[in-house]
Amino acid sequence: MVVDPATCPFCEILTGGDAGARVVHRDDKVTAFFPLEPATRGHTLVVPNRHVADLTDLTVAESRDLGEAVHRTARAVRSALSPDGLNVIQSTGAAATQTVPHVHFHVVPRWSNDRMILRWPQGGAEEETAQGVIILAIREVLPPKAVHVSAEDRRQHLSFIQAVITHMSQASSSSKSWLLPIVTLTYGYAITGKSLLVALLGCLAVLVFGVLEANYLKQERAFRKLYDEVASGRPIPAFSMNPALASPVDARANYWPDKPDMHSWAVAPVYVPLILAGLGIVAWLLCP
């Protein structure tokens, strides 16, 4: 579920755009507020401050912060209102009744005579044999629980991540050193030899190297985020080199740069003028 944060009503509350919002708590990680139409007295929503539409796209750190905030909110609601019970509800996807595309938890205080109705269907959804198959399928993809990591192991883990960060930085610098002679050769030959094909090859080389460097930058940022998570003692599996555990990067498109990477000072100010120069040469060669 991909949604522009500019159209998200919860993001409007988080950025202060909704002056009528009834905010219960706000910090740098999460915010708790009343919905427009509370189902019961004290009904509170708890949301991450970063716009995340799907529960499974939360980082490990965000999941921890959100879980702690839900627990604190539930304790506060129970202490303030003394309800008979509590519901904590989270829905992801339209089929699960999610209507606002921003991860949120409902903390709903309950009384025996309130108007809330939650009803589970009768009978099981599958036979025992089918349930066994599903159990195995889930176990195969369930990540292992994070275990205690010694200080020495953490230092070694950080050194591995730093090595990747250094490699990405060096690769980024090398890409420029390779590109400049290629551009000089192709653009120079295109002008002196009036070769449209060579000019287009030069433009293509700039485009390829630009995307390549933007990808290096994206990977470097992702691993820096992983470094920060490990250094702070967050529950990252020991020696894991998967930056998706700490970064909001979409793993399905992990090797394609995003707009912020393309617009970076290390990419756009270098490659845009070069591609414009090449296109200028192409236009000059096409003129009669």
NUMARDREN-860716 format. One record per residue: residue in one letter; z, y, x of N, C-alpha, C in turn; residue number from 0. Coordinates in steps of 0.001 Angstrom, whole numbers. Atoms other than C-alpha are relative to their C-alpha. Example, Ala and Ser with C-alpha at 12.3 -4.5 7.8 and 13.67 -1.06 7.14 Angstrom:
ATOM  res  n_Z  n_Y  n_X  ca_Z  ca_Y  ca_X  c_Z  c_Y  c_X  n
ATOM  A  0  -1190  890  7800  -4500  12300  0  1200  900  0
ATOM  S  -60  -1190  -820  7140  -1060  13670  730  1090  -770  1
This chain:
ATOM  res  n_Z  n_Y  n_X  ca_Z  ca_Y  ca_X  c_Z  c_Y  c_X  n
ATOM  M  0  -1186  848  0  0  0  0  1244  890  0
ATOM  V  122  -1184  -835  -1250  3127  1810  -21  1228  -888  1
ATOM  V  -137  -1173  847  -182  6435  272  215  1214  881  2
ATOM  D  -176  -1243  -724  -421  10007  1530  1405  540  -285  3
ATOM  P  -1347  -533  228  3153  11308  2065  0  1324  -755  4
ATOM  A  61  -1296  680  1971  14682  726  54  -146  -1516  5
ATOM  T  -10  231  1445  1671  13132  -2748  1198  -825  -452  6
ATOM  C  -1146  845  317  4914  11142  -2603  1141  865  -537  7
ATOM  P  -1088  -816  554  7630  12553  -4913  1297  -111  790  8
ATOM  F  -1209  139  -804  10394  11155  -2706  -97  813  1282  9
ATOM  C  181  -806  -1209  8927  12806  395  189  1484  -313  10
ATOM  E  -209  -1395  410  8967  16081  -1530  1495  320  -21  11
ATOM  I  -1457  -189  -6  12714  15644  -2007  517  43  1432  12
ATOM  L  -486  101  -1377  13207  14695  1642  -321  1244  810  13
ATOM  T  395  -1200  -742  11373  17796  2884  519  1281  -635  14
ATOM  G  -569  -1173  642  13256  20119  538  -919  676  -985  15
ATOM  G  953  -604  927  10276  20737  -1740  427  -51  -1452  16
ATOM  D  -502  112  1371  12191  19749  -4888  1390  619  -61  17
ATOM  A  -1277  -719  22  14911  22336  -5401  981  -598  -1002  18
ATOM  G  -871  566  1027  16265  20451  -8432  531  -1375  332  19
ATOM  A  -435  1347  -364  16883  17207  -6567  1522  -54  143  20
ATOM  R  -1449  170  -64  20458  15917  -6879  338  -941  1157  21
ATOM  V  -205  773  -1228  21113  14799  -3307  1474  -339  165  22
ATOM  V  -1366  476  -212  24204  12706  -2717  361  54  1483  23
ATOM  H  -254  56  -1449  23858  12302  1048  -1338  116  721  24
ATOM  R  1202  -102  -819  21347  13186  3762  408  19  1468  25
ATOM  D  -166  -99  -1447  21240  12502  7498  -1378  -126  631  26
ATOM  D  1299  23  -665  18494  12107  10097  -773  -1290  -224  27
ATOM  K  648  1294  205  17700  8534  9023  -291  -299  -1468  28
ATOM  V  115  381  1409  18257  8121  5274  495  1129  -900  29
ATOM  T  -442  -962  1008  18792  10112  2094  343  -772  -1272  30
ATOM  A  -391  590  1286  20583  9185  -1140  14  1103  -1050  31
ATOM  F  69  -1007  1060  19947  11009  -4409  -70  -688  -1361  32
ATOM  F  103  526  1356  20043  10575  -8177  -1465  9  -450  33
ATOM  P  1341  -29  589  16783  9588  -9945  -48  1012  -1146  34
ATOM  L  146  -963  1100  15378  11849  -12640  696  -486  -1263  35
ATOM  E  -613  569  1197  16599  9489  -15350  877  -1186  401  36
ATOM  P  -886  1094  -424  19606  7460  -14130  178  -1037  -1108  37
ATOM  A  -174  1074  983  19889  4088  -15851  1443  -102  -464  38
ATOM  T  -1427  -8  338  23701  4293  -15756  651  1165  738  39
ATOM  R  -724  -1044  -720  26336  6780  -14627  131  -378  1476  40
ATOM  G  -121  252  -1433  26195  7072  -10830  -1170  -744  608  41
ATOM  H  1205  657  -517  22780  5359  -10467  -564  831  1158  42
ATOM  T  387  -723  -1216  21741  6326  -6917  -1136  -721  710  43
ATOM  L  1083  539  -817  18561  5831  -4878  289  265  1471  44
ATOM  V  -164  -139  -1445  18741  5250  -1120  -1359  -274  636  45
ATOM  V  1355  111  -550  15520  5843  843  3  343  1482  46
ATOM  P  161  -434  -1397  14413  6045  4499  -693  1360  35  47
ATOM  N  624  -1321  -91  13434  9536  5611  -1471  -81  409  48
ATOM  R  1413  181  -338  10179  8254  7121  -718  -594  -1204  49
ATOM  H  755  539  1130  7502  7588  4530  -480  -1410  326  50
ATOM  V  394  1401  -116  7164  3804  4265  -173  -528  -1411  51
ATOM  A  267  449  1366  5539  2340  1174  460  -1426  -245  52
ATOM  D  -276  1428  162  6224  -1361  1790  1242  -389  792  53
ATOM  L  -1249  410  -646  9591  -2919  2614  -252  -688  1331  54
ATOM  T  255  767  -1211  8036  -5192  5239  -548  852  1135  55
ATOM  D  490  -893  -1049  6682  -2180  7164  1119  788  669  56
ATOM  L  -1125  -647  -662  10177  -935  8049  190  -576  1398  57
ATOM  T  -344  509  -1319  11106  -1188  11709  1374  -664  -64  58
ATOM  V  -1312  651  -58  14137  -3213  12767  1109  1042  -109  59
ATOM  A  -1024  -1046  26  16108  -17  13350  118  628  -1384  60
ATOM  E  -22  -590  1338  15108  1449  9979  654  -950  -1001  61
ATOM  S  -617  978  893  16109  -1772  8222  1512  12  141  62
ATOM  R  -1442  -35  -230  19530  -1651  9840  618  1271  -581  63
ATOM  D  -535  -1274  493  20057  2036  9054  10  37  -1532  64
ATOM  L  91  -12  1459  18912  1567  5459  1028  -935  -615  65
ATOM  G  -993  942  509  21102  -1496  4929  1410  571  79  66
ATOM  E  -1324  -607  -134  24151  332  6258  203  1111  -1030  67
ATOM  A  -107  -1097  971  23389  3326  4013  194  -538  -1414  68
ATOM  V  -179  606  1325  23069  1091  934  1432  -494  -148  69
ATOM  H  -1377  502  50  26406  -525  1774  993  1145  -161  70
ATOM  R  -908  -1149  124  28126  2848  2249  -82  623  -1386  71
ATOM  T  181  -595  1325  26637  4163  -986  643  -863  -1075  72
ATOM  A  -609  911  980  27719  1078  -2943  1520  129  18  73
ATOM  R  -1455  -148  -103  31277  1433  -1627  452  1327  -610  74
ATOM  A  -368  -1312  534  31304  5151  -2521  -87  18  -1523  75
ATOM  V  167  41  1460  29974  4535  -6037  1129  -799  -639  76
ATOM  R  -1090  815  558  32522  1788  -6656  1325  735  70  77
ATOM  S  -1266  -721  -149  35366  3936  -5330  96  1166  -979  78
ATOM  A  -17  -1193  850  34343  6997  -7379  29  -326  -1485  79
ATOM  L  188  262  1426  33509  5327  -10703  718  -1244  -514  80
ATOM  S  -671  1251  394  35343  1961  -10714  -779  -771  -1054  81
ATOM  P  780  751  987  32489  137  -12511  447  -1458  -57  82
ATOM  D  -311  1424  126  32770  -3438  -13725  -792  -832  1011  83
ATOM  G  846  714  -957  30007  -4461  -11313  -1043  932  587  84
ATOM  L  1058  -783  -640  27065  -3286  -9222  -1270  -834  94  85
ATOM  N  1293  585  -331  23350  -4060  -9010  -595  782  1162  86
ATOM  V  812  -615  -1056  21432  -3369  -5797  -1398  -567  -156  87
ATOM  I  1346  442  371  17724  -3521  -6649  -1024  640  919  88
ATOM  Q  1116  -514  -805  14664  -3177  -4410  -1272  -686  -472  89
ATOM  S  1276  544  474  11080  -3622  -5605  -1119  451  926  90
ATOM  T  1138  -306  -861  7970  -3800  -3421  -1278  -500  -660  91
ATOM  G  1267  359  631  4520  -3747  -5002  27  185  -1501  92
ATOM  A  105  -239  1440  3274  -3032  -8497  429  -1213  -815  93
ATOM  A  -370  1212  725  3769  -6670  -9535  1508  -160  -81  94
ATOM  A  -1456  61  2  7451  -6244  -8699  618  1243  -624  95
ATOM  T  -399  -1202  759  7655  -3035  -10799  262  1216  873  96
ATOM  Q  -140  -1208  -810  7536  -593  -7883  -939  1072  -554  97
ATOM  T  815  -1084  562  6313  2728  -9305  -153  1171  963  98
ATOM  V  103  -1070  -1003  7021  5165  -6446  -294  -643  1349  99
ATOM  P  408  668  -1242  5212  4211  -3199  795  454  1219  100
ATOM  H  -894  -319  -1117  8211  4880  -950  1168  -969  -116  101
ATOM  V  -1066  1001  54  10732  2178  -51  1287  637  -506  102
ATOM  H  -1257  -518  529  13906  2701  -2054  846  -1134  -572  103
ATOM  F  -964  938  570  17019  821  -3101  739  700  -1130  104
ATOM  H  -797  -489  1121  18689  1319  -6471  1414  -547  135  105
ATOM  V  -1400  412  94  22480  1224  -6389  446  372  -1412  106
ATOM  V  -233  -229  1427  23330  801  -10071  1387  -510  -386  107
ATOM  P  -1305  454  505  26969  732  -11244  -147  -562  -1409  108
ATOM  R  157  685  1273  27376  -1585  -14216  1321  -80  -755  109
ATOM  W  -1123  199  910  29692  -1757  -17214  -413  -1027  -1052  110
ATOM  S  299  1086  942  29904  -4521  -19766  -761  488  -1230  111
ATOM  N  677  -505  1204  28593  -2261  -22544  -1102  1003  324  112
ATOM  D  1044  -968  -345  25926  -333  -20619  -1346  -446  -569  113
ATOM  R  1307  259  616  22246  -206  -21602  -961  -754  909  114
ATOM  M  865  735  -913  20835  -2039  -18558  -165  -1448  -460  115
ATOM  I  275  1389  352  19156  -5397  -19253  -736  -659  1162  116
ATOM  L  634  801  -1051  18417  -7803  -16412  66  -1456  -431  117
ATOM  R  19  1363  530  17325  -11253  -17500  -889  -881  876  118
ATOM  W  762  957  -782  16232  -14195  -15336  -646  -1021  -935  119
ATOM  P  661  986  863  13720  -16667  -16814  705  -1348  60  120
ATOM  Q  -587  1333  63  14824  -20116  -17865  -856  -982  789  121
ATOM  G  741  1025  -716  13871  -23081  -15681  -520  488  1346  122
ATOM  G  520  -318  -1320  12451  -23251  -12178  -1483  323  -23  123
ATOM  A  1412  -371  -67  9094  -21758  -11171  -861  -1127  562  124
ATOM  E  755  1090  -618  8093  -24895  -9205  836  -1275  8  125
ATOM  E  -686  1273  -144  8920  -28568  -8880  607  -100  1402  126
ATOM  E  -688  136  -1280  11108  -29744  -5998  -957  -257  1153  127
ATOM  T  963  287  -1068  8130  -31080  -4013  -687  1278  463  128
ATOM  A  656  -1258  -344  6371  -27726  -4156  968  943  699  129
ATOM  Q  -999  -843  -655  9606  -25963  -3213  184  -405  1460  130
ATOM  G  -124  471  -1385  9830  -28133  -100  -1116  519  877  131
ATOM  V  1142  -524  -749  6365  -27040  980  194  1484  302  132
ATOM  I  -214  -1438  -178  7250  -23376  471  1097  264  1024  133
ATOM  I  -1077  -161  -977  10482  -23765  2443  -530  -136  1416  134
ATOM  L  564  211  -1340  8568  -25128  5431  -900  1161  411  135
ATOM  A  903  -1103  -302  5980  -22348  5196  769  1255  405  136
ATOM  I  -811  -1180  -317  8670  -19654  5232  713  -187  1335  137
ATOM  R  -703  250  -1258  10601  -21290  8063  -907  187  1209  138
ATOM  E  934  -100  -1123  7485  -21348  10247  -232  1439  448  139
ATOM  V  288  -1398  -344  7046  -17571  10108  1250  864  70  140
ATOM  L  -1244  -768  -31  10696  -16524  9894  396  258  1442  141
ATOM  P  -363  -287  -1390  11582  -14699  13131  1430  -422  279  142
ATOM  P  -1363  412  -325  14667  -15917  14979  968  1168  -77  143
ATOM  K  -1032  -1027  70  17901  -14023  14501  311  499  1401  144
ATOM  A  -318  -580  -1303  18661  -11623  17314  1378  -486  465  145
ATOM  V  -1259  459  -578  21380  -12900  19644  496  1021  1005  146
ATOM  H  -575  -933  -974  23710  -11119  22028  -762  -88  1320  147
ATOM  V  748  -69  -1254  21873  -9991  25156  902  622  1055  148
ATOM  S  -838  -518  -1075  23709  -9491  28430  -612  1272  580  149
ATOM  A  479  -1248  -606  23442  -6195  30300  -1101  -274  1013  150
ATOM  E  1014  336  -1000  21465  -7883  33079  -1330  -373  -648  151
ATOM  D  1225  355  723  18977  -9396  30625  -655  1233  -611  152
ATOM  R  561  -1222  579  18591  -6015  28937  -716  831  1077  153
ATOM  R  645  -736  -1095  17836  -4352  32289  -1322  -647  381  154
ATOM  Q  1243  696  -346  15259  -7031  33052  -1053  206  -1078  155
ATOM  H  903  -244  1125  13743  -6627  29584  -609  1395  108  156
ATOM  L  480  -1376  -134  13491  -2862  30130  -991  133  1153  157
ATOM  S  932  -80  -1137  11807  -3392  33497  -1366  -576  -370  158
ATOM  F  1274  566  459  9143  -5584  31857  -758  1018  -857  159
ATOM  I  650  -985  876  8474  -2948  29205  -500  1189  808  160
ATOM  Q  403  -1131  -841  8384  -174  31826  -1257  -331  791  161
ATOM  A  1189  406  -743  5809  -2153  33790  -1257  145  -869  162
ATOM  V  1134  -150  910  3532  -2205  30733  -313  1485  -201  163
ATOM  I  201  -1440  185  4053  1541  30166  -709  594  1215  164
ATOM  T  624  -491  -1233  3166  2236  33812  -1459  -443  86  165
ATOM  H  1372  517  -30  81  16  33556  -910  781  -954  166
ATOM  M  797  -752  963  -1129  1843  30436  -293  1409  513  167
ATOM  S  187  -1341  -543  -620  5219  32120  -1027  -6  1122  168
ATOM  Q  959  108  -1095  -2523  4116  35219  -1406  -300  -512  169
ATOM  A  1306  325  573  -5321  2648  33112  -637  1237  -622  170
ATOM  S  505  -1234  590  -5631  5961  31277  -582  917  1065  171
ATOM  S  502  -842  -1093  -6003  7846  34556  -1274  -581  597  172
ATOM  S  1186  645  -590  -8496  5307  35876  -1241  190  -864  173
ATOM  S  1156  -148  888  -10698  5657  32800  -702  1336  239  174
ATOM  K  607  -1308  -291  -11235  9357  33583  -742  -34  1326  175
ATOM  S  646  54  -1315  -12013  8626  37242  -1305  -796  -39  176
ATOM  W  1255  746  166  -14659  6112  36129  -1025  802  -803  177
ATOM  L  920  -693  894  -16126  8346  33451  -710  1172  674  178
ATOM  L  591  -1220  -563  -16716  11511  35484  -1274  -262  805  179
ATOM  P  1265  266  -688  -19281  9982  37896  -1109  -483  -935  180
ATOM  I  1003  479  954  -21010  8259  34967  -618  1173  -752  181
ATOM  V  493  -1166  725  -21271  11519  33042  -870  871  901  182
ATOM  T  772  -824  -932  -22450  13434  36106  -1378  -602  257  183
ATOM  L  1267  677  -280  -25116  10833  36831  -937  22  -1198  184
ATOM  T  881  99  1172  -26410  10364  33291  -463  1374  -487  185
ATOM  Y  389  -1333  475  -26345  14022  32258  -923  681  1003  186
ATOM  G  861  -608  -1020  -27823  15147  35575  -1396  -581  -22  187
ATOM  Y  1320  633  31  -30621  12591  35430  -744  365  -1279  188
ATOM  A  640  -351  1271  -31257  13385  31759  -638  1389  75  189
ATOM  I  539  -1361  -105  -31786  17068  32646  -1187  46  948  190
ATOM  T  1080  -63  -1000  -33860  16583  35789  -1190  -875  -389  191
ATOM  G  1082  901  379  -35840  13645  34452  -435  139  -1438  192
ATOM  K  305  -230  1406  -35915  14916  30871  -40  -1323  -781  193
ATOM  S  -82  1318  628  -34816  11512  29631  998  44  -1164  194
ATOM  L  -855  -1  1190  -33485  11465  26084  876  -1242  -44  195
ATOM  L  -747  1245  38  -32405  7825  26381  1223  61  911  196
ATOM  V  -1119  -92  -947  -30237  8504  29442  1059  966  -522  197
ATOM  A  -960  -950  584  -28632  11502  27700  826  -679  -1091  198
ATOM  L  -716  712  1057  -27755  9310  24725  956  -1041  585  199
ATOM  L  -883  953  -664  -26327  6670  27069  1249  703  544  200
ATOM  G  -1144  -775  -479  -24126  9347  28611  949  337  -1131  201
ATOM  C  -845  -293  1168  -22871  10379  25163  755  -1239  -457  202
ATOM  L  -636  1252  406  -22174  6750  24311  1135  -357  954  203
ATOM  A  -1048  289  -984  -20219  6324  27552  1234  865  -247  204
ATOM  V  -1128  -885  288  -18059  9357  26702  760  -489  -1227  205
ATOM  L  -639  483  1230  -17386  7984  23221  813  -1261  261  206
ATOM  V  -694  1259  -277  -16454  4522  24494  1253  246  828  207
ATOM  F  -1155  -263  -855  -14169  5830  27229  1066  803  -747  208
ATOM  G  -959  -774  782  -12575  8287  24792  832  -881  -910  209
ATOM  V  -727  933  864  -11680  5543  22322  910  -898  832  210
ATOM  L  -788  861  -875  -10479  3366  25194  1271  705  463  211
ATOM  E  -1186  -726  -470  -8150  6062  26544  964  293  -1146  212
ATOM  A  -875  -227  1154  -6847  6868  23065  799  -1262  -316  213
ATOM  N  -701  1255  232  -5976  3198  22693  1093  -220  1040  214
ATOM  Y  -1030  96  -1038  -4156  3218  26044  1199  873  -367  215
ATOM  L  -1068  -919  388  -2178  6217  24800  810  -566  -1165  216
ATOM  K  -699  586  1154  -1357  4469  21520  922  -1131  445  217
ATOM  Q  -813  1109  -478  -122  1356  23323  1183  499  819  218
ATOM  E  -1093  -551  -806  1915  3434  25755  1104  562  -892  219
ATOM  R  -995  -552  921  3637  5264  22899  773  -1111  -707  220
ATOM  A  -658  1106  697  4360  1998  21097  1016  -684  913  221
ATOM  F  -922  652  -920  5934  455  24202  1144  921  400  222
ATOM  R  -1110  -930  -246  7952  3616  24847  1025  -92  -1146  223
ATOM  K  -898  160  1145  9376  3203  21350  798  -1291  139  224
ATOM  L  -695  1268  -215  10187  -427  22125  1050  153  1095  225
ATOM  Y  -949  -247  -1097  11849  703  25367  1256  689  -526  226
ATOM  D  -1136  -738  557  14046  3160  23461  875  -901  -863  227
ATOM  E  -764  893  880  15044  496  20930  836  -986  815  228
ATOM  V  -729  958  -837  16013  -2021  23627  1110  707  764  229
ATOM  A  -995  -741  -782  17827  621  25718  1208  388  -837  230
ATOM  S  -1099  -413  867  19925  1668  22721  792  -1183  -548  231
ATOM  G  -734  1182  450  21024  -1925  22077  -357  -461  -1394  232
ATOM  R  421  424  1334  19107  -2340  18817  -322  -1500  7  233
ATOM  P  187  1460  54  18645  -5958  17612  -1454  -435  185  234
ATOM  I  1329  485  -361  15315  -6636  19360  169  -1335  709  235
ATOM  P  -135  1293  -688  14863  -10314  20393  -145  150  1513  236
ATOM  A  -2  -95  -1457  15527  -10796  24103  -1381  -256  577  237
ATOM  F  1262  94  -740  12447  -10259  26300  -1240  44  -898  238
ATOM  S  1164  -151  878  10211  -9595  23298  -869  1147  498  239
ATOM  M  944  -1044  -416  7098  -7625  24245  -889  406  -1172  240
ATOM  N  744  -365  1198  5981  -7010  20672  439  1393  -459  241
ATOM  P  -416  -1360  373  6028  -3202  20109  93  215  -1499  242
ATOM  A  -67  -148  1451  5573  -3721  16365  1420  -168  -524  243
ATOM  L  -1391  145  416  9284  -4635  16219  728  1339  -14  244
ATOM  A  -684  -1292  -96  10176  -1039  17046  -853  1165  -442  245
ATOM  S  918  -1096  301  7121  991  16141  -664  -219  -1342  246
ATOM  P  686  125  1282  5479  1726  12797  -1479  -293  101  247
ATOM  V  1414  317  -162  2123  747  14249  -374  -1196  -855  248
ATOM  D  482  1105  831  173  -1464  11839  -595  -1066  901  249
ATOM  A  446  1050  -900  -219  -4762  13718  -1410  -477  -312  250
ATOM  R  1347  466  362  -3411  -5568  11798  -1081  885  597  251
ATOM  A  960  -906  -626  -5078  -2540  13421  584  531  1303  252
ATOM  N  -780  -426  -1146  -3004  -2461  16567  -839  498  1156  253
ATOM  Y  810  -373  -1135  -5894  -2000  18961  -1049  1048  -344  254
ATOM  W  895  -1096  355  -7664  823  17164  818  1272  -77  255
ATOM  P  -840  -1210  -43  -6351  4339  17924  57  730  -1328  256
ATOM  D  -190  -807  1193  -4991  6559  15176  -416  1442  278  257
ATOM  K  399  -1392  -159  -5850  10210  14566  872  760  998  258
ATOM  P  -822  -716  -985  -2818  11531  16510  -362  -353  1434  259
ATOM  D  393  396  -1351  -3993  9538  19529  -1317  658  396  260
ATOM  M  1296  -628  -283  -7543  10878  19272  145  1506  208  261
ATOM  H  -200  -1449  -89  -6220  14434  18871  924  399  1138  262
ATOM  S  -946  -286  -1068  -3854  14144  21826  -604  916  1059  263
ATOM  W  463  -902  -1057  -4039  16719  24620  -682  -757  1140  264
ATOM  A  594  793  -1076  -4983  13897  27005  -1373  -544  -377  265
ATOM  V  1273  567  456  -8009  12886  24890  -951  1081  -497  266
ATOM  A  919  -951  630  -9526  15588  22692  -474  1119  932  267
ATOM  P  479  -1100  -859  -9589  18495  25229  -900  -462  1131  268
ATOM  V  828  529  -1084  -11279  16226  27773  -1319  -549  -530  269
ATOM  Y  1174  733  449  -13706  14118  25773  -857  778  -995  270
ATOM  V  800  -779  949  -14759  16546  23037  -982  918  714  271
ATOM  P  980  -818  -718  -16294  19060  25503  -1107  -826  663  272
ATOM  L  1006  842  -653  -18041  16210  27332  -1027  -515  -1003  273
ATOM  I  952  500  1002  -19559  14791  24159  -854  1133  -541  274
ATOM  L  779  -1161  460  -20589  18287  23032  -1054  391  1028  275
ATOM  A  979  -291  -1053  -22269  18862  26393  -1162  -978  -62  276
ATOM  G  1063  998  103  -24156  15606  26016  -894  240  -1204  277
ATOM  L  790  -284  1202  -25234  16471  22480  -856  1246  204  278
ATOM  G  799  -1185  -313  -26363  19860  23766  -1236  -357  816  279
ATOM  I  1150  451  -797  -28572  18149  26329  -1004  -727  -881  280
ATOM  V  889  716  923  -29953  15867  23614  -793  987  -845  281
ATOM  A  698  -1009  808  -30750  18878  21429  -1039  759  804  282
ATOM  W  960  -695  -882  -32433  20642  24377  -1232  -850  252  283
ATOM  L  1140  876  -252  -34575  17585  25085  -853  -196  -1236  284
ATOM  L  775  175  1226  -35603  17326  21446  -801  1242  -363  285
ATOM  C  743  -1241  308  -36728  20944  21316  -1368  -48  680  286
ATOM  P  1351  17  -590  -40489  21298  21873  -124  1034  1126  287
